[in-house]
């Protein structure tokens, strides 16, 4: 039976919640990463790489079995060896696992940074995808409030270098030390229990397992109850007060503006002291562009020794969306129009010489020689070089950026 050659072969579509990037947004994405790499070196953060896949237990232990990420959003599967594997939904747990299994305690305090893809099965929306990308910075093995302050100054400088700090606010809170948090948690449970009959279904589920999360509930039914709940300040030990004071003093000394948000929480018990978010109203409901906090109990949860740590993460897509239209200059330095095929080898020599000197250069050497100049002129470049023959004499003309014209002339004259 012969196949119907006229039948159209269906083209596979991209997986929902993923994206292909080309041109402007790809350039914005790369600009965010390049800026991050430059700034992290200024602060002495080492580049780190961790696997995209981890044993599921790494995230179940670190994020908590009852969180939405673990129960609803992780991409987990059983490999051929029967082990449960998960595509990483965040960086911190994998970095903490690597710290323990590789014996990196010897390098503490360890300042590391990375970036790459993460995966969560959730409803795609503006700036949020199922395969998304983050920047990440961590300090592991330091219990000093200066580590928290430096991380926040690093984040603030990154946003300024990207040109997106305008309209972005650093909001800050303290979760206190273990004694502070336990006392506050008990007071919150007592408060919410007194209003149990008026809480939403989600908040009732959180009351037994994760009561702090009720404070940031978006359900209108919960808001009056959450808003009237006690703040942590009444339960802070003197040590916790001193820690938070040292963090804010460090920010003030570095000239970093911040606002207190007493309702900013982290639900899991291993979080301590500083919690923070850089927020904006320029991305709709999903307004956090960078967030993090201190997680002194996480590495112990993963079987390691008690280890202080603090870190933050930021969505690359969200940062790229906030960039100004004119922040990236994607123009080439030179474009060469070869107007005479007899001069092609000279033009190729010039092309190689300019690129070897660090100039971004493209060449137009195909199609009608008469149309190459016009074609080259349509390519965004700071200067245009035309190479050809006129009245039996070879010529090279450079027009555009004056400084480039001088440099290009010197290079080509040396050929």
C-alpha positions as CSV (number, residue, x, y, z in Angstrom):
1,X,0.0,0.0,0.0
2,X,1.6,3.2,-1.1
3,X,1.8,6.2,1.2
4,X,-0.1,9.4,0.3
5,X,2.8,11.7,-0.4
6,X,0.5,14.7,-0.3
7,X,-0.3,14.1,3.4
8,X,1.3,16.8,5.5
9,X,3.6,15.7,8.2
10,X,2.5,17.4,11.5
11,X,5.1,19.7,13.1
12,X,5.6,19.1,16.8
13,X,4.8,22.1,18.9
14,X,6.8,23.5,21.8
15,X,5.8,22.2,25.2
16,X,3.4,24.5,26.9
17,X,5.1,26.9,29.2
18,X,8.4,26.9,27.4
19,X,9.7,29.5,25.0
20,X,12.0,29.9,22.0
21,X,14.1,33.0,22.0
22,X,15.6,34.9,19.0
23,X,16.6,38.5,18.5
24,X,15.6,41.2,20.9
25,X,14.5,39.1,23.9
26,X,17.4,36.7,23.5
27,X,19.7,39.7,23.5
28,X,17.9,41.0,26.7
29,X,18.3,37.6,28.3
30,X,22.0,37.4,27.5
31,X,22.5,41.0,28.8
32,X,21.0,40.0,32.2
33,X,23.3,37.0,32.4
34,X,26.4,39.0,31.3
35,X,25.7,41.7,33.8
36,X,25.2,39.2,36.6
37,X,28.5,37.5,35.7
38,X,30.3,40.8,35.8
39,X,28.8,41.9,39.1
40,X,29.2,38.6,40.9
41,X,33.0,38.7,40.2
42,X,33.1,42.2,41.8
43,X,31.8,40.6,45.0
44,X,34.1,37.5,44.9
45,X,31.4,34.9,44.3
46,X,32.7,31.8,42.7
47,X,30.9,30.3,39.7
48,X,29.2,27.0,40.6
49,X,27.4,24.4,38.5
50,X,25.0,21.7,39.9
51,X,23.0,19.1,38.0
52,X,19.7,19.8,36.4
53,X,18.4,16.5,37.9
54,X,18.6,15.5,41.5
55,X,17.1,12.7,43.6
56,X,13.6,13.7,44.5
57,X,14.4,13.5,48.2
58,X,16.7,16.6,47.8
59,X,13.7,18.8,47.1
60,X,11.1,16.9,49.3
61,X,13.4,17.4,52.3
62,X,14.3,21.0,51.5
63,X,11.0,22.4,50.3
64,X,8.8,20.3,52.6
65,X,6.5,17.5,51.5
66,X,3.4,19.6,52.0
67,X,4.4,22.6,49.9
68,X,2.7,23.3,46.6
69,X,6.1,23.0,44.8
70,X,6.6,19.4,46.0
71,X,3.0,18.3,45.9
72,X,1.8,19.9,42.7
73,X,4.6,21.5,40.7
74,X,7.7,19.3,40.5
75,X,8.6,17.3,37.3
76,X,9.4,14.0,38.9
77,X,9.9,10.6,37.3
78,X,11.3,7.1,37.9
79,X,14.5,6.4,36.0
80,X,15.4,3.0,34.6
81,X,17.1,2.1,37.8
82,X,14.0,2.7,39.8
83,X,15.2,5.9,41.5
84,X,12.8,8.9,41.8
85,X,14.5,11.8,39.9
86,X,13.3,15.4,39.8
87,X,14.1,18.3,37.4
88,X,15.3,21.0,39.7
89,X,12.6,23.5,40.7
90,X,15.1,25.8,42.4
91,X,18.9,26.1,43.0
92,X,19.4,26.3,46.7
93,X,18.6,22.6,47.6
94,X,21.0,21.3,44.9
95,X,23.8,23.6,46.0
96,X,23.2,22.6,49.6
97,X,23.3,18.9,48.6
98,X,26.6,19.5,46.7
99,X,28.1,21.3,49.7
100,X,27.5,18.3,51.9
101,X,28.3,15.5,49.5
102,X,31.5,17.1,48.1
103,X,32.9,18.1,51.5
104,X,33.0,21.8,50.7
105,X,32.8,22.6,54.4
106,X,36.6,23.1,54.1
107,X,36.0,26.2,52.0
108,X,33.5,27.8,54.4
109,X,32.4,30.5,54.2
110,X,31.7,29.7,50.6
111,X,30.3,32.4,48.3
112,X,28.9,30.9,45.1
113,X,26.7,32.1,42.2
114,X,25.1,30.3,39.2
115,X,22.4,30.6,36.6
116,X,20.4,28.3,34.4
117,X,17.0,26.6,33.7
118,X,14.6,25.4,36.4
119,X,11.3,23.5,36.0
120,X,7.9,23.8,37.7
121,X,4.5,22.6,36.4
122,X,2.3,25.6,37.0
123,X,0.0,27.8,35.0
124,X,2.1,29.9,32.6
125,X,1.6,33.6,33.0
126,X,3.4,36.9,32.4
127,X,7.1,36.4,33.2
128,X,6.5,32.9,34.5
129,X,7.1,29.7,32.5
130,X,7.3,25.9,33.2
131,X,10.9,26.0,32.0
132,X,12.2,29.2,33.4
133,X,15.7,30.6,34.2
134,X,17.1,32.1,37.4
135,X,20.2,33.9,38.7
136,X,21.3,32.6,42.1
137,X,23.7,33.7,44.8
138,X,24.5,32.0,48.1
139,X,26.8,32.4,51.1
140,X,27.2,29.0,52.9
141,X,28.9,28.7,56.3
142,X,28.6,32.2,57.6
143,X,26.4,33.2,60.5
144,X,27.4,36.9,60.2
145,X,24.7,39.5,59.5
146,X,27.3,41.1,57.2
147,X,26.8,38.2,54.8
148,X,23.1,39.0,54.6
149,X,23.9,42.7,54.0
150,X,26.5,42.0,51.3
151,X,24.1,39.7,49.4
152,X,21.5,42.5,49.4
153,X,24.1,45.1,48.3
154,X,25.1,42.7,45.5
155,X,21.5,42.4,44.5
156,X,20.9,46.1,44.6
157,X,24.0,46.8,42.5
158,X,22.9,44.2,39.9
159,X,19.5,45.9,39.5
160,X,21.2,49.3,39.2
161,X,23.7,48.0,36.6
162,X,20.8,46.6,34.6
163,X,19.1,50.0,34.8
164,X,15.9,48.6,36.4
165,X,16.2,49.8,40.0
166,X,13.8,52.6,39.4
167,X,10.4,51.5,40.7
168,X,11.8,48.4,42.5
169,X,11.7,48.4,46.3
170,X,13.7,46.2,48.7
171,X,11.3,44.9,51.4
172,X,12.8,43.4,54.4
173,X,11.7,41.4,57.5
174,X,13.2,39.3,60.3
175,X,12.0,35.9,61.2
176,X,14.2,35.9,64.3
177,X,16.3,33.1,65.7
178,X,14.8,29.7,66.6
179,X,13.5,30.8,70.0
180,X,11.9,33.9,68.4
181,X,10.3,32.0,65.6
182,X,8.9,29.3,67.9
183,X,7.3,31.8,70.2
184,X,5.8,33.8,67.3
185,X,4.5,30.6,65.6
186,X,2.7,29.6,68.8
187,X,1.1,33.0,69.1
188,X,0.0,32.8,65.4
189,X,-1.5,29.4,65.9
190,X,-3.4,30.6,68.9
191,X,-4.7,33.7,66.9
192,X,-5.7,31.6,63.9
193,X,-7.3,28.9,66.0
194,X,-9.6,31.6,67.5
195,X,-10.8,32.4,63.9
196,X,-10.7,28.9,62.5
197,X,-14.4,29.1,61.4
198,X,-13.6,32.1,59.2
199,X,-10.5,30.8,57.5
200,X,-10.3,29.6,53.9
201,X,-9.9,26.0,53.1
202,X,-6.2,26.5,52.1
203,X,-5.5,28.4,55.3
204,X,-7.1,25.6,57.4
205,X,-4.7,23.1,55.7
206,X,-1.8,25.4,56.5
207,X,-2.8,26.0,60.1
208,X,-1.5,22.6,61.2
209,X,1.5,22.3,58.9
210,X,2.6,25.8,57.8
211,X,0.8,28.6,59.8
212,X,3.1,31.4,58.8
213,X,2.0,31.0,55.2
214,X,-1.5,32.2,56.2
215,X,0.0,35.7,56.7
216,X,0.6,36.1,52.9
217,X,-2.7,34.5,51.9
218,X,-4.3,36.2,48.9
219,X,-7.8,35.0,49.7
220,X,-10.0,38.0,50.7
221,X,-11.6,35.8,53.3
222,X,-8.3,35.5,55.2
223,X,-7.0,39.0,54.9
224,X,-8.8,40.6,58.0
225,X,-7.6,37.7,60.1
226,X,-4.1,37.8,58.8
227,X,-3.9,41.6,59.1
228,X,-4.8,41.4,62.8
229,X,-2.3,38.7,63.6
230,X,0.6,39.6,65.9
231,X,3.9,40.7,64.4
232,X,7.1,39.0,65.3
233,X,8.6,42.1,67.0
234,X,7.0,41.3,70.3
235,X,8.7,37.9,70.3
236,X,12.2,38.7,69.1
237,X,15.1,37.8,71.5
238,X,17.8,40.5,72.0
239,X,20.1,38.4,69.9
240,X,17.6,38.4,67.0
241,X,17.1,42.1,67.4
242,X,20.8,42.7,67.2
243,X,21.2,40.6,64.1
244,X,18.5,42.4,62.2
245,X,19.9,45.7,63.4
246,X,23.3,44.8,62.0
247,X,21.8,43.8,58.6
248,X,19.9,47.1,58.3
249,X,22.9,49.1,59.5
250,X,25.0,47.5,56.8
251,X,22.4,48.4,54.1
252,X,22.3,52.0,55.4
253,X,26.1,52.3,55.3
254,X,26.1,51.0,51.7
255,X,23.4,53.5,50.7
256,X,20.8,50.8,49.9
257,X,17.2,51.9,50.5
258,X,14.8,49.4,52.1
259,X,11.4,49.2,53.7
260,X,10.2,47.0,56.5
261,X,7.5,44.5,55.7
262,X,6.4,42.7,58.9
263,X,4.2,40.4,56.9
264,X,7.0,39.0,54.7
265,X,7.5,35.4,55.8
266,X,9.0,32.1,54.8
267,X,6.9,29.1,55.9
268,X,9.5,26.4,56.3
269,X,11.1,26.0,59.8
270,X,14.7,26.1,58.6
271,X,14.4,29.8,57.6
272,X,15.9,32.2,60.2
273,X,16.5,35.9,60.6
274,X,16.5,37.8,57.3
275,X,13.8,37.5,54.6
276,X,13.6,39.9,51.7
277,X,12.1,40.6,48.3
278,X,12.8,43.3,45.7
279,X,9.3,44.1,44.4
280,X,7.8,46.2,41.6
281,X,4.3,46.9,40.2
282,X,5.6,46.8,36.6
283,X,5.0,43.0,36.2
284,X,1.3,42.8,37.3
285,X,0.4,40.5,40.1
286,X,3.7,38.6,40.1
287,X,5.7,41.6,41.4
288,X,8.7,39.9,42.9
289,X,11.9,40.3,40.8
290,X,14.4,39.0,43.3
291,X,13.9,37.3,46.7
292,X,15.6,35.2,49.3
293,X,16.6,34.9,52.9
294,X,18.6,33.1,55.6
295,X,18.1,29.3,55.8
296,X,20.3,28.2,58.7
297,X,18.6,24.8,59.1
298,X,18.5,23.5,55.5
299,X,21.8,21.7,55.3
300,X,21.0,19.9,58.5
301,X,17.7,18.8,56.9
302,X,19.8,17.2,54.1
303,X,21.9,15.2,56.6
304,X,24.8,17.7,56.9
305,X,26.1,19.4,60.0
306,X,24.3,22.6,61.4
307,X,25.4,25.2,58.8
308,X,24.4,28.8,58.6
309,X,23.5,30.0,55.1
310,X,21.8,32.8,53.2
311,X,20.9,33.4,49.5
312,X,18.7,34.8,46.8
313,X,17.4,34.1,43.4
314,X,16.0,36.2,40.5
315,X,14.1,35.3,37.4
316,X,16.1,36.1,34.3
317,X,12.9,36.4,32.1
318,X,11.4,38.9,34.6
319,X,14.6,41.0,34.7
320,X,14.8,41.0,30.9
321,X,11.2,42.2,30.7
322,X,12.1,45.2,32.9
323,X,15.0,46.4,30.8
324,X,14.6,49.7,28.9
325,X,14.2,49.5,25.1
326,X,17.5,51.3,24.5
327,X,19.6,49.5,27.1
328,X,21.2,47.1,24.7
329,X,23.2,48.2,21.6
330,X,23.2,45.2,19.3
331,X,24.8,47.0,16.4
332,X,27.9,45.5,14.8
333,X,31.1,47.7,14.8
334,X,31.6,47.3,11.0
335,X,29.8,45.9,8.0
336,X,31.8,45.4,4.8
337,X,30.3,45.8,1.4
338,X,32.4,44.1,-1.3
339,X,31.4,46.0,-4.5
340,X,33.9,44.2,-6.8
341,X,34.4,40.4,-6.7
342,X,38.1,41.0,-7.7
343,X,38.6,42.5,-4.3
344,X,36.9,39.6,-2.4
345,X,40.2,38.1,-0.9
346,X,41.3,41.6,0.3
347,X,37.9,42.0,1.9
348,X,38.2,38.6,3.6
349,X,41.6,39.6,4.9
350,X,40.2,42.8,6.3
351,X,37.3,41.0,7.8
352,X,39.7,38.6,9.7
353,X,41.9,41.5,10.8
354,X,39.0,43.5,12.2
355,X,37.6,40.5,14.1
356,X,41.0,39.5,15.5
357,X,41.3,43.1,16.9
358,X,38.0,42.6,18.7
359,X,35.6,44.4,16.3
360,X,32.3,42.8,15.6
361,X,32.2,42.7,11.8
362,X,30.0,41.2,9.1
363,X,30.5,41.1,5.3
364,X,28.1,41.4,2.3
365,X,29.7,39.6,-0.6
366,X,26.9,37.8,-2.4
367,X,24.2,38.9,-4.8
368,X,24.5,41.7,-7.3
369,X,27.7,43.8,-6.6
370,X,25.7,47.0,-7.4
371,X,23.2,46.2,-4.6
372,X,25.7,45.2,-1.9
373,X,26.3,48.7,-0.6
374,X,22.6,49.3,-0.1
375,X,22.2,45.8,1.5
376,X,25.1,46.5,3.9
377,X,23.6,49.8,4.8
378,X,20.5,48.1,6.1
379,X,22.5,46.1,8.6
380,X,22.7,47.8,12.0
381,X,26.4,48.8,12.4
382,X,28.4,51.8,13.7
383,X,30.4,52.1,10.6
384,X,30.2,50.8,7.0
385,X,33.3,49.9,4.9
386,X,32.9,49.7,1.1
387,X,35.7,47.9,-0.8
388,X,35.8,47.9,-4.6
389,X,37.4,49.3,-7.8
390,X,36.8,52.7,-9.4
391,X,38.5,53.8,-12.6
392,X,40.7,50.7,-12.5
393,X,41.9,51.7,-9.0
394,X,41.1,49.8,-5.8
395,X,39.5,51.8,-3.0
396,X,38.4,51.5,0.6
397,X,35.9,53.9,2.1
398,X,34.8,54.0,5.7
399,X,32.0,56.1,7.0
400,X,30.2,56.2,10.3
401,X,31.6,56.4,13.8
402,X,34.7,58.7,13.8
403,X,36.7,56.7,16.3
404,X,35.9,53.4,14.5
405,X,36.8,55.0,11.2
406,X,40.3,55.9,12.5
407,X,40.8,52.4,13.9
408,X,39.5,50.6,10.9
409,X,41.6,52.7,8.5
410,X,44.7,51.9,10.5
411,X,44.0,48.2,10.5
412,X,43.2,48.0,6.8
413,X,46.2,50.2,5.9
414,X,48.4,47.7,7.6
415,X,47.2,44.8,5.4
